[in-house]
Amino acid sequence: MIVKMKQVANELGFGMGSVLAIVVVALMLLFVPLMMGPVAPPSPSLILVFPIVLLFVFLYLHFTSK
């Protein structure tokens, strides 16, 4: 039965590494804000950095997938 589950997980593209990554991200989302001090809103230039980085990541993934 466990072998069958591993085969299904491999066919679907997720395994123990993916589950571990989701658990780590969930724990970070829960506990990292508790360690943060008071925060200020981001500057306009920092707000523009995120879409630019996402654009380059999208273009990189687009051109390398061909």
C-alpha positions as CSV (number, residue, x, y, z in Angstrom):
1,M,0.0,0.0,0.0
2,I,2.8,2.4,0.9
3,V,4.6,1.6,-2.4
4,K,1.3,2.4,-4.3
5,M,1.0,5.7,-2.5
6,K,4.6,6.6,-3.4
7,Q,4.0,5.8,-7.1
8,V,0.9,8.0,-7.1
9,A,2.8,10.8,-5.4
10,N,5.6,10.5,-8.0
11,E,3.1,10.5,-10.8
12,L,1.3,13.6,-9.5
13,G,4.6,15.5,-8.9
14,F,4.6,15.8,-5.2
15,G,6.4,13.8,-2.5
16,M,7.7,14.2,1.0
17,G,9.9,17.1,0.0
18,S,6.8,19.1,-1.2
19,V,4.9,18.3,2.0
20,L,7.8,19.3,4.1
21,A,8.1,22.6,2.2
22,I,4.4,23.4,2.7
23,V,4.7,22.6,6.5
24,V,7.8,24.9,6.8
25,V,6.1,27.8,5.0
26,A,3.0,27.4,7.1
27,L,5.1,27.4,10.3
28,M,6.9,30.5,9.1
29,L,3.7,32.3,8.4
30,L,2.5,31.5,11.9
31,F,5.6,32.3,13.9
32,V,7.7,34.9,12.0
33,P,5.1,37.8,12.6
34,L,5.3,37.1,16.3
35,M,9.1,38.0,16.3
36,M,8.6,41.2,14.3
37,G,8.7,44.6,15.9
38,P,6.6,47.6,14.8
39,V,6.7,48.0,11.0
40,A,6.3,51.0,8.7
41,P,4.7,51.0,5.2
42,P,7.0,50.3,2.3
43,S,8.4,53.1,0.2
44,P,7.0,53.6,-3.3
45,S,10.3,52.4,-4.8
46,L,10.2,49.2,-2.8
47,I,6.6,48.6,-4.0
48,L,7.9,48.8,-7.6
49,V,10.6,46.3,-7.0
50,F,8.1,43.4,-6.5
51,P,6.4,43.6,-9.9
52,I,9.8,44.0,-11.7
53,V,11.3,41.0,-10.0
54,L,8.1,38.9,-10.8
55,L,8.3,40.1,-14.4
56,F,11.9,38.9,-14.7
57,V,11.1,35.6,-13.0
58,F,8.2,35.1,-15.4
59,L,10.3,35.9,-18.5
60,Y,13.1,33.6,-17.3
61,L,10.6,30.7,-16.8
62,H,9.0,31.4,-20.1
63,F,12.2,31.4,-22.2
64,T,13.8,28.4,-20.4
65,S,10.7,26.2,-20.7
66,K,11.0,26.1,-24.5
